[in-house]
Amino acid sequence: MSDIHLEKVNKDNYEEAIRLTEQDDRYVSVLLSLAYAYVKPWDEALDPYVVILEKNIIGFVYVSYTPHSEDNYWIGGLYIKTDYQHQGYGRQTILEMINIIKKENPECVKVRLTVEPGNHRAKALYESMGFITEGDQNTYGEIRYYLPLS
């Protein structure tokens, strides 16, 4: 398995990023996520990234956050192309996103994310990475998880 890296969505990659989820309505669309980045419905900032493997865009992820807060950093929109799923790229993407959060926001002590209740693979992945359920759901019915960084 090769390593991936994340790159912010920009004028050179946004069209390919948008095409990632056009044909798959099981995932939050990249286009909607890019709208979130502009509108910022939850927090003060939302940074979208493409997941790159050997110069090819294979996925998408974003972080929504309040700059300089200690625990308001949410990873969302994780999508890996079907041909690349179940090969560890989702795990690598989450780890890389955590590294970016820690580097750019050293005051952060907790990273959060949500999971659809029926997505048992995602739950198992996040729990294996040390994420802990908060025991409740958000207004969309998704289960909240957090990862302490200290």
C-alpha positions, -999 to 999 in steps of 0.1 A, spaced: 0 0 0 14 34 -10 11 65 12 -15 91 5 -13 129 11 -39 156 14 -40 187 -7 -65 216 -1 -92 218 -28 -81 246 -52 -87 259 -87 -66 231 -102 -84 201 -86 -119 212 -77 -136 198 -108 -121 164 -104 -130 165 -67 -166 173 -75 -168 143 -98 -158 119 -70 -193 116 -55 -215 125 -85 -226 90 -91 -228 78 -55 -256 92 -34 -246 71 -3 -220 98 5 -222 135 12 -215 151 -22 -182 169 -26 -201 197 -42 -223 202 -11 -191 200 10 -176 228 -10 -207 249 -5 -203 242 32 -168 256 30 -181 288 16 -213 292 37 -198 277 69 -231 265 84 -215 250 116 -182 267 125 -160 296 115 -139 276 91 -142 246 69 -112 234 49 -118 208 21 -90 184 9 -86 159 -18 -69 126 -10 -40 119 -35 -23 86 -42 5 87 -68 -7 119 -84 -43 106 -86 -72 120 -66 -88 90 -49 -109 107 -22 -121 137 -2 -123 149 34 -128 182 52 -122 197 87 -148 221 101 -135 240 131 -134 271 152 -98 285 150 -79 285 183 -105 264 201 -93 234 221 -120 209 210 -141 221 181 -124 203 152 -147 180 132 -135 157 105 -162 150 79 -171 142 43 -147 113 42 -149 96 8 -126 71 -8 -133 59 -44 -148 24 -45 -117 8 -62 -96 21 -33 -118 12 -4 -108 -15 22 -71 -10 15 -63 13 45 -66 46 27 -95 58 49 -74 52 80 -44 70 64 -66 99 54 -79 103 90 -44 101 104 -31 126 79 -61 149 87 -53 146 124 -17 155 117 -27 186 97 -51 197 125 -23 192 152 2 211 131 -20 240 121 -39 242 155 -15 232 183 -40 242 209 -64 214 198 -68 186 224 -97 168 209 -108 158 173 -144 148 166 -164 131 139 -198 115 134 -209 82 120 -242 70 106 -257 44 131 -257 16 105 -221 22 93 -205 -6 112 -173 -6 92 -167 31 99 -175 26 136 -150 -3 138 -123 18 120 -127 48 142 -128 28 174 -97 9 163 -80 43 160 -89 53 195 -120 73 189 -145 71 217 -183 75 214 -198 104 232 -229 82 237 -253 106 219 -264 117 184 -264 150 166 -295 165 151 -290 144 119 -291 111 140 -254 105 136 -233 91 165 -207 115 178 -171 103 184 -140 121 198 -103 114 199 -83 129 227 -49 142 214 -31 146 247 
